[in-house]
């Protein structure tokens, strides 16, 4: 996780030094930027932290979560087809749900609780598209994310510890 964080910071520093990005031009006072930026940072932290528990395995729950992420990001940042800005309280609530879900998943690996792992995923699926303001992402989360995460478990970890 530390190596990934250093890599991201190094990439940002290189882009800044090359004049490609200007941190001073960021719209730090924009609610949209604050919520989306916080969601991206929490996602990066969670993804790096959880990868050490799952060992890079890819399964259906991860695939559908990444599909929700992709649709939400494309809709929110590029296409803007089904996006919403306000109510801001709803967007902040989505960020809080995503954060709690991410923390719950990390705790579930430590506790070895498949039910907490699934509940964490459901909170992530409920929160991330709402935090990013994407109706399309929310629809994909309900239609594919929830059904695809019903059977998520700790099977991969059980196989590793029995070897």
TORPALUM-348362 format. One record per atom (N, C-alpha, C): residue in three letters; x, y, z. Coordinates in steps of 0.1 Angstrom, whole numbers, plus 5000, padded with zeros to 4 digits. Each point is the difference from the previous one (the first is absolute). Example, Ala and Ser with C-alpha at 12.3 -4.5 7.8 and 13.67 -1.06 7.14 Angstrom:
<atoms>
ALA513249435078
ALA499150125000
ALA500950125000
SER499650114993
SER500950115000
SER499250115008
</atoms>
This chain:
<atoms>
UNK500849885000
UNK499250125000
UNK500950135000
UNK501049995007
UNK500950125001
UNK500750024987
UNK500449894993
UNK500650014987
UNK499150074990
UNK498749955000
UNK499150064991
UNK499750155003
UNK500050045012
UNK499850145004
UNK501250084995
UNK501249955002
UNK501250074996
UNK500050014985
UNK499649904993
UNK499950004985
UNK499150114995
UNK498850015006
UNK499050104996
UNK500550145003
UNK500650025012
UNK500650135003
UNK501150044991
UNK500949904997
UNK501150024990
UNK499450044986
UNK499049934996
UNK499450034987
UNK499450155000
UNK499350035010
UNK499550145001
UNK501150105001
UNK501149975007
UNK501150105000
UNK500750014987
UNK500149904992
UNK500650014987
UNK499150084991
UNK498749975000
UNK499150084992
UNK500050145004
UNK500150035012
UNK500150145005
UNK501350074995
UNK501149935002
UNK501350054995
UNK500050034985
UNK499349914993
UNK500050024985
UNK499050104996
UNK499250065009
UNK499150104997
UNK498749954994
UNK499749875001
UNK498849944995
UNK498850025009
UNK500350005013
UNK498950035009
UNK500550125009
UNK499050075004
UNK500350125009
UNK499049995012
UNK500649955012
UNK499149985012
UNK499350135004
UNK500650124996
UNK499450125004
UNK498750034992
UNK499849934989
UNK498850024992
UNK498949915004
UNK500249925010
UNK498949905004
UNK498950085006
UNK498849964997
UNK498850075006
UNK499749955014
UNK500950035009
UNK499949955014
UNK498750045007
UNK499450114996
UNK498850055007
UNK498749944994
UNK500149924989
UNK498949954994
UNK499549875007
UNK498750005004
UNK499549885007
UNK500249874991
UNK499850024987
UNK500149884991
UNK501449955001
UNK501050094999
UNK501449955001
UNK500349945013
UNK499550065011
UNK500349955014
UNK499549855001
UNK498749984996
UNK499449875002
UNK500749904991
UNK500150034987
UNK500749914990
UNK501449975004
UNK500750105004
UNK501449995004
UNK500249915012
UNK499150025010
UNK500049925012
UNK499749854996
UNK499049984992
UNK499649864996
UNK501249944993
UNK500750074991
UNK501249944993
UNK501149975010
UNK500350085009
UNK501049985010
UNK499749885009
UNK498749995004
UNK499649885008
UNK500149884992
UNK499550004988
UNK500149894991
UNK501549954999
UNK500950094997
UNK501449964999
UNK500649945013
UNK499650065011
UNK500549945013
UNK499449865002
UNK498749994998
UNK499349875002
UNK500649904991
UNK500150034987
UNK500549904990
UNK501449955003
UNK500950095004
UNK501349965004
UNK500049925012
UNK499350045010
UNK499949935013
UNK499449864998
UNK498949994992
UNK499449874999
UNK500849904991
UNK500850054991
UNK500749924991
UNK501049915007
UNK500550045012
UNK500949915007
UNK499249895007
UNK498750015002
UNK499349895006
UNK499549904989
UNK499750054988
UNK499449914990
UNK501149954990
UNK501250055001
UNK501149954992
UNK499850024985
UNK499350104996
UNK499850034986
UNK499049914993
UNK499349925007
UNK499049914994
UNK498850084994
UNK499649964989
UNK498850074994
UNK498949905000
UNK498850055004
UNK498849915001
UNK498950084995
UNK498849944999
UNK498850074996
UNK499750125008
UNK500050005013
UNK499750125008
UNK501050124997
UNK501249974997
UNK501050104996
UNK499750064986
UNK499649904991
UNK499750044987
UNK498850094999
UNK499049975007
UNK498850085000
UNK500250145007
UNK500849995011
UNK500350135006
UNK500850094991
UNK500949954993
UNK500850084990
UNK499150054989
UNK499049924996
UNK499150044990
UNK499250125005
UNK499550005013
UNK499350115006
UNK500950125000
UNK501349985004
UNK500950115001
UNK500250064986
UNK500249924990
UNK500250054986
UNK498850084995
UNK498849945001
UNK498950084996
UNK499850135007
UNK500249995013
UNK499850135009
UNK501050104996
UNK501349964998
UNK501050104996
UNK499850054986
UNK499749924991
UNK499850054986
UNK498850095000
UNK498949975007
UNK498850085000
UNK500350135007
UNK500750005012
UNK500250115008
UNK501150104994
UNK501149944996
UNK501150094996
UNK500050034985
UNK499549914991
UNK500250024986
UNK498750034993
UNK499049915001
UNK498850014992
UNK498950095006
UNK499849995013
UNK499050095006
UNK498649974996
UNK499749874996
UNK498749974994
UNK498949995011
UNK500349945012
UNK499049985010
UNK500550055014
UNK500850114999
UNK500650055013
UNK499050095007
UNK500350025013
UNK499350105008
UNK501050065010
UNK499750135003
UNK500950075009
UNK499450015014
UNK498950055001
UNK499350015013
UNK498949905000
UNK499549975012
UNK500350055013
UNK501449965005
UNK500850095004
UNK501349975005
UNK500149915012
UNK499050005008
UNK499949915011
UNK500049864996
UNK499349974989
UNK499949874994
UNK501449954995
UNK500750094994
UNK501349974995
UNK501049975011
UNK499950095011
UNK500949985012
UNK499649865007
UNK498749975000
UNK499649885006
UNK500649884992
UNK500050014987
UNK500649904991
UNK501449985004
UNK500750115002
UNK501549995003
UNK500149935014
UNK499250035009
UNK500149945014
UNK499749854999
UNK498949964992
UNK499749864998
UNK501249924994
UNK500650074989
UNK501249934994
UNK501149995009
UNK500350105009
UNK501149995009
UNK499749895011
UNK498850005005
UNK499749895010
UNK500149874994
UNK499549984988
UNK500149874993
UNK501449964998
UNK500950094996
UNK501449974998
UNK500749965013
UNK499750075011
UNK500649975013
UNK499449875005
UNK498749974997
UNK499449885005
UNK500749884992
UNK500350014988
UNK500649904992
UNK501449975006
UNK500850105003
UNK501349985005
UNK499949935014
UNK499150045008
UNK499849935013
UNK499549864998
UNK499249974990
UNK499549874998
UNK501149904997
UNK501050054993
UNK501249914997
UNK500749975013
UNK500250095008
UNK500649985013
UNK499249905009
UNK498750025000
UNK499149925008
UNK499749874993
UNK500349994987
UNK499649884992
UNK498549985000
UNK499350114997
UNK498550005000
UNK499550024986
UNK499549904994
UNK499450014986
UNK498850095000
UNK499249995011
UNK498850095000
UNK500350155001
UNK501150035007
UNK500450145001
UNK500650044986
UNK500749914994
UNK500650024987
UNK498950044990
UNK498949925000
UNK498950034990
UNK499350135004
UNK499850025013
UNK499350135004
UNK500950124996
UNK501349995002
UNK500950104996
UNK499850034985
UNK499949894992
UNK499950024985
UNK498750074997
UNK498949965007
UNK498750064997
UNK500050155004
UNK500750045011
UNK500150145003
UNK500950084990
UNK501049934995
UNK500850064989
UNK499250024988
UNK499249904996
UNK499250014988
UNK498950115001
UNK499550015012
UNK499050115003
UNK500650145000
UNK501250015005
UNK500650135002
UNK500850064988
UNK500849924994
UNK500950054990
UNK499350074988
UNK499049944994
UNK499450074989
UNK499250125004
UNK499550005012
UNK499350125005
UNK501050115003
UNK501149965006
UNK501050115003
UNK500550064987
UNK500149924990
UNK500550054987
UNK498850074992
UNK498849995005
UNK498950064994
UNK499549944987
UNK500149874999
UNK499649934988
UNK498849915002
UNK499050034993
UNK498849925000
UNK500249864993
UNK500750014989
UNK500449884992
UNK500849905009
UNK500950065007
UNK500949915009
UNK499149945011
UNK499050075005
UNK499149955010
UNK499249884995
UNK499550024987
UNK499249904994
UNK500949874998
UNK501250024995
UNK500949884998
UNK500349935013
UNK500250085011
UNK500249955013
UNK498949915005
UNK498750054998
UNK498949925004
UNK499749884991
UNK500250024987
UNK499749894990
UNK501149895000
UNK501250045001
UNK501149904999
UNK500849995012
UNK500350115007
UNK500950005012
UNK499449915011
UNK498850035004
UNK499449925011
UNK499949864997
UNK499449964989
UNK499949854997
UNK501449944999
UNK500950074994
UNK501449954998
UNK500849985013
UNK499550075011
UNK500849995012
UNK499349925011
UNK498949944997
UNK499349925010
UNK500849885005
UNK500849944992
UNK500749885004
UNK501550035003
UNK500450125002
UNK501350045002
UNK500449945014
UNK501249945000
UNK500549955013
UNK501550015001
UNK500549935010
UNK501450005003
UNK500749874995
UNK499449944990
UNK500549874995
UNK501550014996
UNK500450104993
UNK501450024995
UNK500949995012
UNK499750075011
UNK500950015012
UNK500049865007
UNK498949935000
UNK500049875006
UNK500949904993
UNK500050014986
UNK500949914993
UNK501450035002
UNK500450135002
UNK501450045002
UNK500449955014
UNK499250015010
UNK500449965014
UNK500149855002
UNK499349934991
UNK500049855002
UNK501249944993
UNK500850074992
UNK501149954993
UNK501249995009
</atoms>
